Amino acid sequence: MSYIHSNEMQRLQLWSKRITSADNRSPSELVDGLQIESSVSVDMAKKPIAITIESNSKGLESLKRNEDLEFKILCIDLRTLPDYVQFLLCCGAVFVFYLAYGYCQELIFTVDGFRPFGWYLTLMQFAFYSVFGVMEMSLKEDRTRKISFKTYLLLAFLTVATMGFSNSSLGYLNYPTQVIFKCCKLIPVLIGGIILQGKKYGMIDVTACLCMTGGLIFFTLADSSVSPMFSLYGVLLISLALCADAVIGNVQEKVMKQTQASNAEVVLYSYALGFVYILIGQLVTAQFFEATVFCFKNPIVFFYTFVFSLTGYLGVNVVLNLVKIYGALIAVTVTTCRKAITICLSFILFTKPFTIQYVWSGFIVVIGIYLNVYSKNKAKWDAQFVSVVHRFWPLRRRLVALQNLQHIV
């Protein structure tokens, strides 16, 4: 119940006239980002005038975490836990799995003599992912394939290109440089959209692309000036991985929306077929036998690869849950922090030269990442911003009540 005195009514009416032209809405008002259906009762016999507003918040559930969505980590259902505990566990899992993933990946390439065998590492990784996919699919009730085999042949090829070139690039680049490049998938997406499809992009997307491009250039220049293992061939490999990753994201999103296929199905078929592709390539080039002999002489590589593959597989599933439950902004924030910590740990745990240019050029890339995310969620984020403004603007609510009164009277 809120009371508006008669001597205050005129002042509120003046304010109401000022905003009516910019905000001429019906009695169903948008308050705090929620759709409010207002039922207003007026008692004209009393002073001050009593206005009772009964609200039905239809949009309330859209701002909360959806309780009905499946939320599991390591097959453990977390929906019975409080929201903040679920979020902390999800973030902790992202950091644990991906920090271990990045550490093992760089550790494998520190084994003396392994640097030429990046594709063999990818072969073993695809083998483990296929096994994990079979295990996950066996736990599901619906195991029927929903995507055509022809589509999976394309997805497998793109997955091989993405992960194969990415793993191989570590033989010629610092790990931090590889991570920075992998953050900039927007660049080939935007360029490909303009050249191949004639798309037009907004100023935010263009600015994000320019930030990423500039940050990459400065980071690469810093790496070339201080790193003894820098190679333009490594830049070419990671750039090819970036282009394939940009294409595979669009293809996966399209076919998964059309067929409602599960993540486990896509992982299983993409990586199993990809394993066949890489195996054929390894046999043709005869690298398979050379790499296998090397790994049997250094069996620790098999252990590192298993941990590397397991943590990568689990990390992907946790990030997908994070996006599904909490949205893109939270997911990008968590993964960006994880990448920043991964880069810092890389400099701490593995000896490599450092320059302050790494810091500010990486920060430019981060700005580009957030501009890219904002451009994809502009309408939603703007609505949330308006909601925050309304929440801290009490007079706004009183004007809403007055406008509803005017509609009735």
C-alpha positions as CSV (number, residue, x, y, z in Angstrom):
1,M,0.0,0.0,0.0
2,S,1.4,3.4,-1.0
3,Y,-0.1,6.9,-0.2
4,I,0.1,10.0,-2.4
5,H,-1.0,13.2,-0.7
6,S,-3.1,15.7,-2.7
7,N,-0.5,18.4,-2.5
8,E,2.0,16.0,-4.0
9,M,-0.2,14.9,-6.9
10,Q,0.4,18.0,-9.0
11,R,4.2,17.7,-8.7
12,L,4.0,14.0,-9.8
13,Q,1.8,15.0,-12.7
14,L,4.4,17.4,-14.0
15,W,7.0,14.7,-13.8
16,S,4.7,12.3,-15.5
17,K,4.1,14.7,-18.5
18,R,7.9,15.0,-19.0
19,I,8.4,11.3,-19.5
20,T,5.0,10.4,-21.1
21,S,6.3,11.1,-24.6
22,A,9.4,8.9,-24.1
23,D,7.6,6.2,-22.1
24,N,4.0,6.0,-23.1
25,R,3.1,2.5,-21.9
26,S,-0.1,0.7,-21.0
27,P,-1.2,-0.2,-17.5
28,S,0.9,-3.4,-17.9
29,E,4.1,-1.7,-16.9
30,L,7.7,-2.9,-17.2
31,V,9.1,-2.5,-13.6
32,D,12.5,-3.7,-12.7
33,G,12.7,-5.7,-15.9
34,L,9.6,-7.7,-15.0
35,Q,6.2,-7.6,-16.7
36,I,3.8,-6.3,-14.0
37,E,0.1,-6.5,-14.5
38,S,-1.3,-3.9,-12.1
39,S,-4.7,-3.9,-10.5
40,V,-5.4,-0.5,-9.0
41,S,-8.1,0.3,-6.5
42,V,-8.8,3.9,-5.5
43,D,-10.6,5.2,-2.4
44,M,-11.6,8.8,-3.3
45,A,-13.3,9.5,0.0
46,K,-10.1,9.6,2.0
47,K,-7.2,12.0,2.2
48,P,-4.5,11.1,1.5
49,I,-5.6,9.0,-1.6
50,A,-4.9,5.3,-1.1
51,I,-3.7,3.4,-4.1
52,T,-3.3,-0.4,-3.8
53,I,-1.2,-2.1,-6.5
54,E,-1.4,-5.8,-6.8
55,S,1.3,-7.1,-9.1
56,N,1.7,-10.4,-10.9
57,S,5.4,-10.9,-11.8
58,K,5.3,-13.1,-14.9
59,G,8.9,-12.5,-15.8
60,L,10.4,-13.3,-12.4
61,E,11.4,-16.8,-13.2
62,S,13.3,-15.7,-16.3
63,L,15.9,-13.9,-14.2
64,K,16.5,-16.9,-12.0
65,R,18.5,-20.0,-12.6
66,N,16.1,-22.5,-14.2
67,E,15.5,-25.2,-11.6
68,D,14.2,-27.7,-14.1
69,L,17.5,-27.8,-16.2
70,E,19.7,-30.8,-15.6
71,F,22.8,-29.7,-13.7
72,K,25.4,-32.5,-13.2
73,I,29.1,-32.6,-12.6
74,L,30.8,-36.0,-12.7
75,C,27.3,-37.6,-12.9
76,I,26.4,-35.9,-9.6
77,D,23.1,-34.0,-9.6
78,L,23.6,-30.6,-8.0
79,R,20.1,-29.2,-8.2
80,T,19.4,-30.0,-4.5
81,L,22.2,-27.7,-3.4
82,P,21.8,-23.9,-2.9
83,D,22.3,-21.7,-5.9
84,Y,25.6,-20.2,-4.7
85,V,27.0,-23.6,-3.9
86,Q,26.2,-24.8,-7.4
87,F,27.8,-21.8,-8.9
88,L,31.0,-22.1,-6.8
89,L,31.3,-25.8,-7.6
90,C,30.8,-25.1,-11.3
91,C,33.4,-22.4,-11.4
92,G,35.8,-24.5,-9.3
93,A,35.4,-27.4,-11.7
94,V,36.2,-25.1,-14.7
95,F,39.4,-23.9,-13.0
96,V,40.5,-27.3,-11.8
97,F,39.8,-29.2,-15.1
98,Y,41.2,-26.5,-17.5
99,L,44.2,-25.6,-15.4
100,A,45.1,-29.2,-15.3
101,Y,44.4,-29.5,-19.1
102,G,46.6,-26.6,-19.9
103,Y,49.4,-27.7,-17.6
104,C,49.5,-31.2,-19.0
105,Q,49.4,-30.0,-22.6
106,E,52.4,-27.8,-22.1
107,L,54.1,-30.4,-20.0
108,I,53.8,-33.0,-22.8
109,F,55.8,-30.7,-25.1
110,T,58.5,-30.3,-22.6
111,V,59.4,-34.0,-22.9
112,D,62.6,-33.9,-24.9
113,G,62.0,-35.0,-28.5
114,F,58.2,-34.8,-28.5
115,R,57.7,-31.5,-30.3
116,P,57.3,-33.0,-33.8
117,F,54.5,-35.3,-32.7
118,G,51.7,-32.9,-32.2
119,W,49.4,-34.9,-34.5
120,Y,50.1,-38.1,-32.6
121,L,49.0,-36.3,-29.4
122,T,45.8,-35.4,-31.2
123,L,45.3,-39.0,-32.3
124,M,45.6,-40.2,-28.7
125,Q,43.3,-37.4,-27.5
126,F,40.6,-38.3,-30.0
127,A,40.9,-42.0,-28.9
128,F,40.3,-41.1,-25.3
129,Y,37.5,-38.7,-26.2
130,S,35.8,-41.5,-28.2
131,V,36.0,-43.8,-25.2
132,F,34.6,-41.2,-22.9
133,G,31.8,-40.5,-25.4
134,V,30.9,-44.2,-25.5
135,M,30.8,-44.3,-21.7
136,E,28.6,-41.2,-21.5
137,M,26.2,-42.4,-24.2
138,S,25.8,-45.7,-22.4
139,L,24.3,-43.8,-19.5
140,K,21.6,-42.2,-21.6
141,E,18.2,-43.8,-22.3
142,D,18.0,-42.4,-25.9
143,R,21.1,-43.6,-27.8
144,T,19.8,-43.2,-31.4
145,R,21.9,-41.1,-33.7
146,K,20.0,-37.8,-34.7
147,I,22.5,-36.2,-37.0
148,S,23.3,-37.6,-40.5
149,F,26.5,-39.5,-41.1
150,K,27.4,-37.1,-43.9
151,T,27.2,-34.2,-41.5
152,Y,29.4,-36.0,-39.0
153,L,32.0,-36.6,-41.7
154,L,32.3,-32.8,-42.1
155,L,32.2,-32.1,-38.3
156,A,35.0,-34.7,-37.8
157,F,37.1,-33.1,-40.4
158,L,36.7,-29.6,-38.9
159,T,37.4,-31.0,-35.4
160,V,40.6,-32.7,-36.6
161,A,41.7,-29.4,-38.1
162,T,40.9,-27.4,-35.0
163,M,42.6,-29.6,-32.5
164,G,45.3,-31.0,-34.7
165,F,46.7,-27.6,-35.8
166,S,46.2,-26.3,-32.3
167,N,48.2,-29.1,-30.6
168,S,50.9,-29.0,-33.3
169,S,51.4,-25.2,-32.9
170,L,52.7,-25.7,-29.4
171,G,55.9,-27.2,-31.0
172,Y,56.6,-23.7,-32.4
173,L,54.9,-21.2,-30.1
174,N,54.8,-20.3,-26.4
175,Y,51.7,-21.6,-24.7
176,P,50.5,-18.1,-23.7
177,T,50.6,-17.0,-27.3
178,Q,48.5,-20.1,-28.3
179,V,45.9,-19.3,-25.7
180,I,45.6,-15.6,-26.8
181,F,45.1,-16.7,-30.4
182,K,42.4,-19.2,-29.4
183,C,40.5,-16.4,-27.7
184,C,40.1,-14.6,-31.0
185,K,37.7,-16.8,-32.9
186,L,35.6,-13.7,-33.8
187,I,38.2,-12.5,-36.4
188,P,37.8,-15.3,-38.9
189,V,34.1,-15.5,-38.3
190,L,33.7,-11.8,-39.1
191,I,36.0,-11.8,-42.1
192,G,34.4,-15.0,-43.5
193,G,30.9,-13.6,-43.1
194,I,31.8,-10.4,-45.0
195,I,33.7,-12.2,-47.8
196,L,31.6,-15.4,-48.3
197,Q,28.1,-14.3,-47.2
198,G,28.2,-10.5,-47.7
199,K,27.1,-10.0,-44.1
200,K,27.1,-6.5,-42.5
201,Y,28.2,-6.2,-38.9
202,G,27.5,-3.5,-36.4
203,M,30.0,-1.1,-34.9
204,I,30.3,-3.1,-31.7
205,D,31.4,-6.3,-33.6
206,V,33.8,-4.3,-35.8
207,T,35.3,-2.7,-32.7
208,A,35.6,-6.0,-31.0
209,C,37.4,-7.5,-34.0
210,L,39.8,-4.5,-34.2
211,C,40.6,-4.9,-30.5
212,M,41.3,-8.6,-30.9
213,T,43.4,-8.0,-34.0
214,G,45.4,-5.2,-32.4
215,G,45.9,-7.2,-29.2
216,L,47.1,-10.3,-31.2
217,I,49.5,-8.2,-33.2
218,F,51.1,-6.7,-30.2
219,F,51.2,-10.0,-28.3
220,T,52.8,-11.7,-31.2
221,L,55.4,-9.0,-31.7
222,A,56.2,-9.3,-28.0
223,D,56.6,-13.0,-28.3
224,S,58.8,-12.8,-31.4
225,S,61.1,-10.3,-29.7
226,V,61.7,-12.3,-26.4
227,S,60.9,-15.9,-27.1
228,P,63.7,-18.1,-28.5
229,M,61.2,-20.7,-29.9
230,F,58.9,-18.3,-31.8
231,S,58.1,-19.4,-35.4
232,L,55.9,-17.9,-38.0
233,Y,55.0,-21.5,-38.9
234,G,53.4,-21.8,-35.4
235,V,51.4,-18.7,-36.1
236,L,50.2,-20.2,-39.4
237,L,49.2,-23.5,-37.6
238,I,47.2,-21.7,-34.8
239,S,45.6,-19.4,-37.4
240,L,44.4,-22.4,-39.4
241,A,43.0,-24.0,-36.1
242,L,41.2,-20.7,-35.4
243,C,39.6,-20.6,-38.8
244,A,38.4,-24.3,-38.5
245,D,37.1,-23.6,-35.0
246,A,35.1,-20.6,-36.2
247,V,33.5,-22.8,-38.9
248,I,32.8,-25.8,-36.7
249,G,31.0,-23.6,-34.1
250,N,28.4,-22.4,-36.7
251,V,27.9,-25.9,-38.1
252,Q,27.5,-27.6,-34.7
253,E,25.1,-24.9,-33.5
254,K,22.9,-25.2,-36.7
255,V,22.7,-29.0,-36.7
256,M,22.2,-29.4,-32.9
257,K,19.3,-26.9,-33.0
258,Q,17.7,-28.7,-36.0
259,T,18.1,-32.2,-34.6
260,Q,18.2,-31.7,-30.8
261,A,21.2,-34.0,-30.7
262,S,22.9,-34.3,-27.3
263,N,26.5,-33.1,-26.6
264,A,27.5,-36.7,-25.9
265,E,26.4,-37.9,-29.4
266,V,28.2,-35.1,-31.2
267,V,31.4,-35.7,-29.2
268,L,31.3,-39.4,-29.8
269,Y,30.8,-39.4,-33.6
270,S,32.9,-36.3,-34.3
271,Y,35.9,-37.7,-32.4
272,A,35.6,-41.3,-33.4
273,L,35.5,-40.4,-37.1
274,G,38.2,-37.8,-36.5
275,F,40.4,-40.6,-35.0
276,V,40.0,-42.5,-38.2
277,Y,41.1,-39.5,-40.3
278,I,44.2,-38.8,-38.2
279,L,45.1,-42.5,-38.1
280,I,45.1,-42.7,-41.9
281,G,47.2,-39.6,-42.1
282,Q,49.7,-40.9,-39.5
283,L,50.0,-44.2,-41.3
284,V,50.5,-42.5,-44.7
285,T,53.3,-40.2,-43.4
286,A,54.8,-43.1,-41.3
287,Q,54.9,-40.8,-38.3
288,F,52.6,-43.2,-36.3
289,F,55.3,-45.8,-35.9
290,E,58.0,-43.3,-35.0
291,A,55.8,-41.6,-32.5
292,T,54.6,-44.8,-31.0
293,V,58.2,-46.1,-30.5
294,F,59.1,-42.7,-28.9
295,C,56.1,-42.9,-26.4
296,F,56.9,-46.4,-25.4
297,K,60.5,-45.3,-24.6
298,N,58.9,-42.4,-22.6
299,P,55.7,-44.0,-21.1
300,I,55.1,-40.9,-19.0
301,V,53.7,-39.3,-22.2
302,F,50.8,-41.8,-22.1
303,F,49.9,-40.8,-18.5
304,Y,50.1,-37.1,-19.3
305,T,47.9,-37.6,-22.4
306,F,45.3,-39.5,-20.4
307,V,45.1,-36.7,-17.8
308,F,45.2,-34.1,-20.6
309,S,42.2,-35.8,-22.4
310,L,40.2,-36.5,-19.3
311,T,40.4,-33.0,-17.9
312,G,39.6,-31.5,-21.3
313,Y,36.5,-33.7,-21.8
314,L,35.2,-32.9,-18.3
315,G,36.0,-29.2,-18.8
316,V,34.0,-28.9,-22.0
317,N,30.9,-30.5,-20.3
318,V,31.2,-28.1,-17.3
319,V,31.5,-25.0,-19.5
320,L,28.4,-26.2,-21.4
321,N,26.5,-26.5,-18.1
322,L,27.7,-23.0,-17.1
323,V,26.4,-21.5,-20.3
324,K,23.1,-23.3,-20.2
325,I,22.4,-22.5,-16.5
326,Y,23.9,-19.1,-15.9
327,G,24.2,-17.5,-19.4
328,A,27.0,-16.3,-21.7
329,L,28.3,-13.4,-19.6
330,I,29.0,-15.5,-16.6
331,A,30.5,-18.3,-18.7
332,V,32.8,-15.8,-20.6
333,T,33.9,-14.2,-17.3
334,V,34.8,-17.5,-15.7
335,T,36.6,-18.9,-18.7
336,T,38.5,-15.6,-19.3
337,C,39.7,-15.5,-15.7
338,R,40.7,-19.2,-16.2
339,K,42.7,-18.3,-19.3
340,A,44.4,-15.4,-17.5
341,I,45.4,-17.7,-14.6
342,T,46.6,-20.4,-17.1
343,I,48.9,-17.9,-18.8
344,C,50.2,-16.6,-15.4
345,L,50.9,-20.2,-14.3
346,S,52.6,-21.0,-17.6
347,F,55.1,-18.2,-16.9
348,I,55.5,-19.4,-13.3
349,L,55.8,-23.1,-13.8
350,F,57.6,-23.2,-17.1
351,T,60.7,-21.0,-17.6
352,K,60.1,-18.5,-20.4
353,P,61.0,-14.8,-21.0
354,F,58.5,-12.2,-20.0
355,T,57.7,-8.6,-21.0
356,I,55.1,-6.1,-19.8
357,Q,53.8,-5.9,-23.4
358,Y,52.2,-9.3,-22.8
359,V,50.0,-7.8,-20.2
360,W,48.5,-4.8,-21.9
361,S,48.2,-6.5,-25.3
362,G,46.3,-9.4,-23.6
363,F,44.1,-6.8,-21.9
364,I,43.1,-5.4,-25.3
365,V,42.1,-8.9,-26.4
366,V,39.9,-9.2,-23.3
367,I,38.1,-6.0,-24.1
368,G,37.4,-7.4,-27.6
369,I,36.0,-10.6,-26.1
370,Y,33.5,-8.7,-23.9
371,L,32.5,-6.4,-26.7
372,N,31.8,-9.5,-28.8
373,V,29.7,-11.1,-26.0
374,Y,27.8,-7.8,-25.5
375,S,26.9,-7.5,-29.2
376,K,25.3,-11.0,-29.0
377,N,23.3,-10.2,-25.9
378,K,22.7,-6.5,-26.3
379,A,18.9,-6.5,-25.9
380,K,19.0,-8.7,-22.8
381,W,21.8,-6.8,-21.1
382,D,20.2,-3.4,-21.9
383,A,17.0,-4.6,-20.4
384,Q,18.9,-5.7,-17.3
385,F,20.6,-2.3,-17.1
386,V,17.2,-0.6,-17.3
387,S,16.0,-2.9,-14.5
388,V,18.9,-1.8,-12.3
389,V,18.2,1.8,-13.0
390,H,14.6,1.4,-12.1
391,R,15.4,-0.4,-8.9
392,F,17.4,2.6,-7.7
393,W,14.9,5.2,-8.9
394,P,12.0,5.1,-6.4
395,L,10.1,8.0,-8.0
396,R,9.7,5.9,-11.1
397,R,7.5,3.5,-9.3
398,R,5.3,6.3,-7.9
399,L,4.9,7.7,-11.4
400,V,3.8,4.2,-12.6
401,A,1.1,4.2,-9.9
402,L,0.0,7.7,-10.9
403,Q,-0.3,6.7,-14.6
404,N,-2.3,3.6,-13.7
405,L,-4.6,5.9,-11.6
406,Q,-5.1,8.3,-14.5
407,H,-6.0,5.3,-16.8
408,I,-8.8,4.3,-14.4
409,V,-10.1,7.7,-13.4
